[in-house]
Amino acid sequence: MPPSFWVYLLRCADGSYYARLPVELAWSQECPSRIEALNFERQIKGWGRAKKEALIRGDWAEVSRLAKSKGKT
């Protein structure tokens, strides 16, 4: 069986992501390869809070809307 690679978001006790303990797993997704997991992780790290929260909710329509609105100011 090939190894599994995961992308995930951790929610900290203060409501931030990744920074402070204690943490809880807010979202995760298995990826078929290491490079796909790394690329997805880099992509998510560039997202704002609203887009990350839409991902956590599984609201792909909102993720898409926020992606389109990023280019508009």
Backbone as XML, in Angstrom:
<?xml version="1.0"?>
<chain id="A" units="angstrom">
  <residue number="1" name="MET">
    <atom name="N" x="0.850" y="-1.181" z="0.000"/>
    <atom name="CA" x="0.000" y="0.000" z="0.000"/>
    <atom name="C" x="0.896" y="1.244" z="0.000"/>
  </residue>
  <residue number="2" name="PRO">
    <atom name="N" x="0.650" y="2.188" z="-0.916"/>
    <atom name="CA" x="1.488" y="3.390" z="-0.971"/>
    <atom name="C" x="1.253" y="4.285" z="0.246"/>
  </residue>
  <residue number="3" name="PRO">
    <atom name="N" x="2.226" y="5.101" z="0.588"/>
    <atom name="CA" x="2.062" y="5.993" z="1.750"/>
    <atom name="C" x="0.977" y="7.026" z="1.497"/>
  </residue>
  <residue number="4" name="SER">
    <atom name="N" x="0.404" y="7.510" z="2.564"/>
    <atom name="CA" x="-0.618" y="8.564" z="2.483"/>
    <atom name="C" x="0.006" y="9.909" z="2.801"/>
  </residue>
  <residue number="5" name="PHE">
    <atom name="N" x="-0.469" y="10.925" z="2.126"/>
    <atom name="CA" x="-0.027" y="12.285" z="2.368"/>
    <atom name="C" x="-1.268" y="13.122" z="2.671"/>
  </residue>
  <residue number="6" name="TRP">
    <atom name="N" x="-1.156" y="13.958" z="3.702"/>
    <atom name="CA" x="-2.311" y="14.694" z="4.193"/>
    <atom name="C" x="-2.050" y="16.189" z="4.217"/>
  </residue>
  <residue number="7" name="VAL">
    <atom name="N" x="-3.107" y="16.943" z="3.957"/>
    <atom name="CA" x="-3.134" y="18.391" z="4.139"/>
    <atom name="C" x="-4.161" y="18.626" z="5.238"/>
  </residue>
  <residue number="8" name="TYR">
    <atom name="N" x="-3.878" y="19.551" z="6.151"/>
    <atom name="CA" x="-4.811" y="19.762" z="7.249"/>
    <atom name="C" x="-4.744" y="21.204" z="7.754"/>
  </residue>
  <residue number="9" name="LEU">
    <atom name="N" x="-5.802" y="21.598" z="8.444"/>
    <atom name="CA" x="-5.867" y="22.880" z="9.148"/>
    <atom name="C" x="-6.099" y="22.597" z="10.620"/>
  </residue>
  <residue number="10" name="LEU">
    <atom name="N" x="-5.303" y="23.220" z="11.467"/>
    <atom name="CA" x="-5.463" y="23.116" z="12.912"/>
    <atom name="C" x="-6.021" y="24.418" z="13.450"/>
  </residue>
  <residue number="11" name="ARG">
    <atom name="N" x="-7.061" y="24.320" z="14.272"/>
    <atom name="CA" x="-7.638" y="25.501" z="14.914"/>
    <atom name="C" x="-7.146" y="25.544" z="16.352"/>
  </residue>
  <residue number="12" name="CYS">
    <atom name="N" x="-6.578" y="26.682" z="16.724"/>
    <atom name="CA" x="-6.028" y="26.853" z="18.064"/>
    <atom name="C" x="-7.099" y="27.354" z="19.029"/>
  </residue>
  <residue number="13" name="ALA">
    <atom name="N" x="-6.817" y="27.255" z="20.294"/>
    <atom name="CA" x="-7.766" y="27.654" z="21.337"/>
    <atom name="C" x="-8.187" y="29.119" z="21.200"/>
  </residue>
  <residue number="14" name="ASP">
    <atom name="N" x="-7.290" y="29.975" z="20.685"/>
    <atom name="CA" x="-7.621" y="31.394" z="20.535"/>
    <atom name="C" x="-8.309" y="31.703" z="19.207"/>
  </residue>
  <residue number="15" name="GLY">
    <atom name="N" x="-8.645" y="30.667" z="18.413"/>
    <atom name="CA" x="-9.345" y="30.862" z="17.157"/>
    <atom name="C" x="-8.422" y="31.026" z="15.957"/>
  </residue>
  <residue number="16" name="SER">
    <atom name="N" x="-7.123" y="31.149" z="16.183"/>
    <atom name="CA" x="-6.185" y="31.263" z="15.071"/>
    <atom name="C" x="-5.927" y="29.880" z="14.482"/>
  </residue>
  <residue number="17" name="TYR">
    <atom name="N" x="-5.233" y="29.857" z="13.352"/>
    <atom name="CA" x="-4.869" y="28.594" z="12.728"/>
    <atom name="C" x="-3.367" y="28.397" z="12.847"/>
  </residue>
  <residue number="18" name="TYR">
    <atom name="N" x="-2.940" y="27.212" z="13.261"/>
    <atom name="CA" x="-1.551" y="26.738" z="13.316"/>
    <atom name="C" x="-0.688" y="27.262" z="14.462"/>
  </residue>
  <residue number="19" name="ALA">
    <atom name="N" x="-0.954" y="28.418" z="15.071"/>
    <atom name="CA" x="0.076" y="29.115" z="15.856"/>
    <atom name="C" x="0.239" y="28.655" z="17.294"/>
  </residue>
  <residue number="20" name="ARG">
    <atom name="N" x="-0.825" y="28.436" z="18.024"/>
    <atom name="CA" x="-0.718" y="28.266" z="19.476"/>
    <atom name="C" x="-1.432" y="27.000" z="19.958"/>
  </residue>
  <residue number="21" name="LEU">
    <atom name="N" x="-0.921" y="26.451" z="21.029"/>
    <atom name="CA" x="-1.541" y="25.267" z="21.635"/>
    <atom name="C" x="-2.632" y="25.693" z="22.606"/>
  </residue>
  <residue number="22" name="PRO">
    <atom name="N" x="-3.574" y="24.895" z="22.943"/>
    <atom name="CA" x="-3.867" y="23.600" z="22.348"/>
    <atom name="C" x="-4.543" y="23.761" z="20.987"/>
  </residue>
  <residue number="23" name="VAL">
    <atom name="N" x="-4.533" y="22.690" z="20.210"/>
    <atom name="CA" x="-5.113" y="22.732" z="18.870"/>
    <atom name="C" x="-6.122" y="21.608" z="18.696"/>
  </residue>
  <residue number="24" name="GLU">
    <atom name="N" x="-6.996" y="21.787" z="17.693"/>
    <atom name="CA" x="-7.899" y="20.725" z="17.285"/>
    <atom name="C" x="-7.848" y="20.649" z="15.760"/>
  </residue>
  <residue number="25" name="LEU">
    <atom name="N" x="-8.065" y="19.480" z="15.228"/>
    <atom name="CA" x="-8.097" y="19.303" z="13.795"/>
    <atom name="C" x="-9.390" y="19.889" z="13.265"/>
  </residue>
  <residue number="26" name="ALA">
    <atom name="N" x="-9.288" y="20.904" z="12.397"/>
    <atom name="CA" x="-10.463" y="21.551" z="11.841"/>
    <atom name="C" x="-10.850" y="20.974" z="10.486"/>
  </residue>
  <residue number="27" name="TRP">
    <atom name="N" x="-9.851" y="20.517" z="9.723"/>
    <atom name="CA" x="-10.098" y="20.010" z="8.380"/>
    <atom name="C" x="-8.893" y="19.194" z="7.927"/>
  </residue>
  <residue number="28" name="SER">
    <atom name="N" x="-9.134" y="18.173" z="7.121"/>
    <atom name="CA" x="-8.034" y="17.416" z="6.540"/>
    <atom name="C" x="-8.486" y="16.787" z="5.233"/>
  </residue>
  <residue number="29" name="GLN">
    <atom name="N" x="-7.487" y="16.520" z="4.387"/>
    <atom name="CA" x="-7.760" y="15.839" z="3.126"/>
    <atom name="C" x="-6.545" y="15.005" z="2.746"/>
  </residue>
  <residue number="30" name="GLU">
    <atom name="N" x="-6.787" y="13.782" z="2.347"/>
    <atom name="CA" x="-5.715" y="12.924" z="1.871"/>
    <atom name="C" x="-5.409" y="13.274" z="0.418"/>
  </residue>
  <residue number="31" name="CYS">
    <atom name="N" x="-4.147" y="13.255" z="0.060"/>
    <atom name="CA" x="-3.698" y="13.526" z="-1.305"/>
    <atom name="C" x="-2.948" y="12.304" z="-1.829"/>
  </residue>
  <residue number="32" name="PRO">
    <atom name="N" x="-3.017" y="12.065" z="-3.136"/>
    <atom name="CA" x="-2.381" y="10.871" z="-3.692"/>
    <atom name="C" x="-0.855" y="10.930" z="-3.752"/>
  </residue>
  <residue number="33" name="SER">
    <atom name="N" x="-0.288" y="12.139" z="-3.674"/>
    <atom name="CA" x="1.168" y="12.232" z="-3.740"/>
    <atom name="C" x="1.675" y="13.343" z="-2.827"/>
  </residue>
  <residue number="34" name="ARG">
    <atom name="N" x="2.947" y="13.258" z="-2.498"/>
    <atom name="CA" x="3.575" y="14.270" z="-1.651"/>
    <atom name="C" x="3.533" y="15.642" z="-2.321"/>
  </residue>
  <residue number="35" name="ILE">
    <atom name="N" x="3.816" y="15.699" z="-3.612"/>
    <atom name="CA" x="3.854" y="16.982" z="-4.308"/>
    <atom name="C" x="2.462" y="17.631" z="-4.349"/>
  </residue>
  <residue number="36" name="GLU">
    <atom name="N" x="1.419" y="16.832" z="-4.538"/>
    <atom name="CA" x="0.058" y="17.390" z="-4.517"/>
    <atom name="C" x="-0.285" y="17.928" z="-3.128"/>
  </residue>
  <residue number="37" name="ALA">
    <atom name="N" x="0.101" y="17.216" z="-2.094"/>
    <atom name="CA" x="-0.152" y="17.691" z="-0.731"/>
    <atom name="C" x="0.602" y="18.990" z="-0.462"/>
  </residue>
  <residue number="38" name="LEU">
    <atom name="N" x="1.874" y="19.054" z="-0.857"/>
    <atom name="CA" x="2.657" y="20.278" z="-0.648"/>
    <atom name="C" x="2.086" y="21.454" z="-1.437"/>
  </residue>
  <residue number="39" name="ASN">
    <atom name="N" x="1.683" y="21.208" z="-2.674"/>
    <atom name="CA" x="1.101" y="22.288" z="-3.478"/>
    <atom name="C" x="-0.199" y="22.796" z="-2.880"/>
  </residue>
  <residue number="40" name="PHE">
    <atom name="N" x="-1.042" y="21.881" z="-2.412"/>
    <atom name="CA" x="-2.307" y="22.285" z="-1.800"/>
    <atom name="C" x="-2.051" y="23.049" z="-0.502"/>
  </residue>
  <residue number="41" name="GLU">
    <atom name="N" x="-1.080" y="22.586" z="0.285"/>
    <atom name="CA" x="-0.741" y="23.277" z="1.531"/>
    <atom name="C" x="-0.273" y="24.707" z="1.248"/>
  </residue>
  <residue number="42" name="ARG">
    <atom name="N" x="0.595" y="24.871" z="0.262"/>
    <atom name="CA" x="1.059" y="26.223" z="-0.103"/>
    <atom name="C" x="-0.090" y="27.101" z="-0.551"/>
  </residue>
  <residue number="43" name="GLN">
    <atom name="N" x="-0.995" y="26.534" z="-1.313"/>
    <atom name="CA" x="-2.154" y="27.276" z="-1.794"/>
    <atom name="C" x="-3.012" y="27.755" z="-0.618"/>
  </residue>
  <residue number="44" name="ILE">
    <atom name="N" x="-3.321" y="26.845" z="0.299"/>
    <atom name="CA" x="-4.170" y="27.184" z="1.447"/>
    <atom name="C" x="-3.508" y="28.233" z="2.334"/>
  </residue>
  <residue number="45" name="LYS">
    <atom name="N" x="-2.198" y="28.137" z="2.528"/>
    <atom name="CA" x="-1.502" y="29.115" z="3.373"/>
    <atom name="C" x="-1.632" y="30.533" z="2.833"/>
  </residue>
  <residue number="46" name="GLY">
    <atom name="N" x="-1.839" y="30.681" z="1.537"/>
    <atom name="CA" x="-2.014" y="32.000" z="0.943"/>
    <atom name="C" x="-3.435" y="32.534" z="1.033"/>
  </residue>
  <residue number="47" name="TRP">
    <atom name="N" x="-4.362" y="31.710" z="1.488"/>
    <atom name="CA" x="-5.757" y="32.108" z="1.570"/>
    <atom name="C" x="-6.021" y="32.938" z="2.823"/>
  </residue>
  <residue number="48" name="GLY">
    <atom name="N" x="-7.034" y="33.779" z="2.752"/>
    <atom name="CA" x="-7.500" y="34.521" z="3.915"/>
    <atom name="C" x="-8.368" y="33.644" z="4.808"/>
  </residue>
  <residue number="49" name="ARG">
    <atom name="N" x="-8.686" y="34.185" z="5.968"/>
    <atom name="CA" x="-9.470" y="33.450" z="6.962"/>
    <atom name="C" x="-10.833" y="33.004" z="6.433"/>
  </residue>
  <residue number="50" name="ALA">
    <atom name="N" x="-11.536" y="33.889" z="5.725"/>
    <atom name="CA" x="-12.879" y="33.553" z="5.236"/>
    <atom name="C" x="-12.838" y="32.367" z="4.279"/>
  </residue>
  <residue number="51" name="LYS">
    <atom name="N" x="-11.840" y="32.327" z="3.436"/>
    <atom name="CA" x="-11.724" y="31.231" z="2.474"/>
    <atom name="C" x="-11.359" y="29.929" z="3.182"/>
  </residue>
  <residue number="52" name="LYS">
    <atom name="N" x="-10.488" y="29.991" z="4.186"/>
    <atom name="CA" x="-10.154" y="28.803" z="4.962"/>
    <atom name="C" x="-11.389" y="28.279" z="5.695"/>
  </residue>
  <residue number="53" name="GLU">
    <atom name="N" x="-12.185" y="29.169" z="6.241"/>
    <atom name="CA" x="-13.387" y="28.734" z="6.962"/>
    <atom name="C" x="-14.411" y="28.125" z="6.010"/>
  </residue>
  <residue number="54" name="ALA">
    <atom name="N" x="-14.500" y="28.644" z="4.782"/>
    <atom name="CA" x="-15.384" y="28.045" z="3.787"/>
    <atom name="C" x="-14.911" y="26.630" z="3.450"/>
  </residue>
  <residue number="55" name="LEU">
    <atom name="N" x="-13.597" y="26.442" z="3.336"/>
    <atom name="CA" x="-13.036" y="25.113" z="3.085"/>
    <atom name="C" x="-13.394" y="24.162" z="4.224"/>
  </residue>
  <residue number="56" name="ILE">
    <atom name="N" x="-13.228" y="24.613" z="5.440"/>
    <atom name="CA" x="-13.541" y="23.789" z="6.614"/>
    <atom name="C" x="-15.012" y="23.364" z="6.592"/>
  </residue>
  <residue number="57" name="ARG">
    <atom name="N" x="-15.897" y="24.279" z="6.189"/>
    <atom name="CA" x="-17.333" y="23.967" z="6.104"/>
    <atom name="C" x="-17.678" y="23.089" z="4.905"/>
  </residue>
  <residue number="58" name="GLY">
    <atom name="N" x="-16.716" y="22.966" z="3.965"/>
    <atom name="CA" x="-16.999" y="22.224" z="2.740"/>
    <atom name="C" x="-17.827" y="23.029" z="1.762"/>
  </residue>
  <residue number="59" name="ASP">
    <atom name="N" x="-17.801" y="24.345" z="1.893"/>
    <atom name="CA" x="-18.593" y="25.253" z="1.054"/>
    <atom name="C" x="-17.766" y="25.658" z="-0.169"/>
  </residue>
  <residue number="60" name="TRP">
    <atom name="N" x="-17.720" y="24.770" z="-1.170"/>
    <atom name="CA" x="-16.882" y="25.011" z="-2.344"/>
    <atom name="C" x="-17.381" y="26.175" z="-3.186"/>
  </residue>
  <residue number="61" name="ALA">
    <atom name="N" x="-18.681" y="26.451" z="-3.150"/>
    <atom name="CA" x="-19.200" y="27.617" z="-3.874"/>
    <atom name="C" x="-18.616" y="28.900" z="-3.287"/>
  </residue>
  <residue number="62" name="GLU">
    <atom name="N" x="-18.511" y="28.973" z="-1.973"/>
    <atom name="CA" x="-17.935" y="30.149" z="-1.318"/>
    <atom name="C" x="-16.426" y="30.226" z="-1.555"/>
  </residue>
  <residue number="63" name="VAL">
    <atom name="N" x="-15.741" y="29.100" z="-1.527"/>
    <atom name="CA" x="-14.303" y="29.086" z="-1.836"/>
    <atom name="C" x="-14.095" y="29.651" z="-3.241"/>
  </residue>
  <residue number="64" name="SER">
    <atom name="N" x="-14.902" y="29.209" z="-4.173"/>
    <atom name="CA" x="-14.804" y="29.680" z="-5.556"/>
    <atom name="C" x="-15.126" y="31.167" z="-5.655"/>
  </residue>
  <residue number="65" name="ARG">
    <atom name="N" x="-16.176" y="31.605" z="-4.964"/>
    <atom name="CA" x="-16.552" y="33.013" z="-4.991"/>
    <atom name="C" x="-15.429" y="33.878" z="-4.429"/>
  </residue>
  <residue number="66" name="LEU">
    <atom name="N" x="-14.842" y="33.459" z="-3.338"/>
    <atom name="CA" x="-13.756" y="34.214" z="-2.728"/>
    <atom name="C" x="-12.517" y="34.227" z="-3.621"/>
  </residue>
  <residue number="67" name="ALA">
    <atom name="N" x="-12.278" y="33.152" z="-4.348"/>
    <atom name="CA" x="-11.150" y="33.098" z="-5.276"/>
    <atom name="C" x="-11.350" y="34.105" z="-6.399"/>
  </residue>
  <residue number="68" name="LYS">
    <atom name="N" x="-12.565" y="34.210" z="-6.903"/>
    <atom name="CA" x="-12.870" y="35.144" z="-7.989"/>
    <atom name="C" x="-12.815" y="36.587" z="-7.509"/>
  </residue>
  <residue number="69" name="SER">
    <atom name="N" x="-13.239" y="36.832" z="-6.253"/>
    <atom name="CA" x="-13.282" y="38.202" z="-5.744"/>
    <atom name="C" x="-11.917" y="38.731" z="-5.360"/>
  </residue>
  <residue number="70" name="LYS">
    <atom name="N" x="-10.916" y="37.851" z="-5.215"/>
    <atom name="CA" x="-9.575" y="38.283" z="-4.817"/>
    <atom name="C" x="-8.975" y="39.227" z="-5.843"/>
  </residue>
  <residue number="71" name="GLY">
    <atom name="N" x="-9.225" y="38.984" z="-7.104"/>
    <atom name="CA" x="-8.665" y="39.826" z="-8.147"/>
    <atom name="C" x="-9.362" y="41.174" z="-8.297"/>
  </residue>
  <residue number="72" name="LYS">
    <atom name="N" x="-10.519" y="41.308" z="-7.678"/>
    <atom name="CA" x="-11.292" y="42.550" z="-7.770"/>
    <atom name="C" x="-11.076" y="43.393" z="-6.524"/>
  </residue>
  <residue number="73" name="THR">
    <atom name="N" x="-10.789" y="44.664" z="-6.693"/>
    <atom name="CA" x="-10.611" y="45.553" z="-5.530"/>
    <atom name="C" x="-11.517" y="46.745" z="-5.622"/>
  </residue>
</chain>
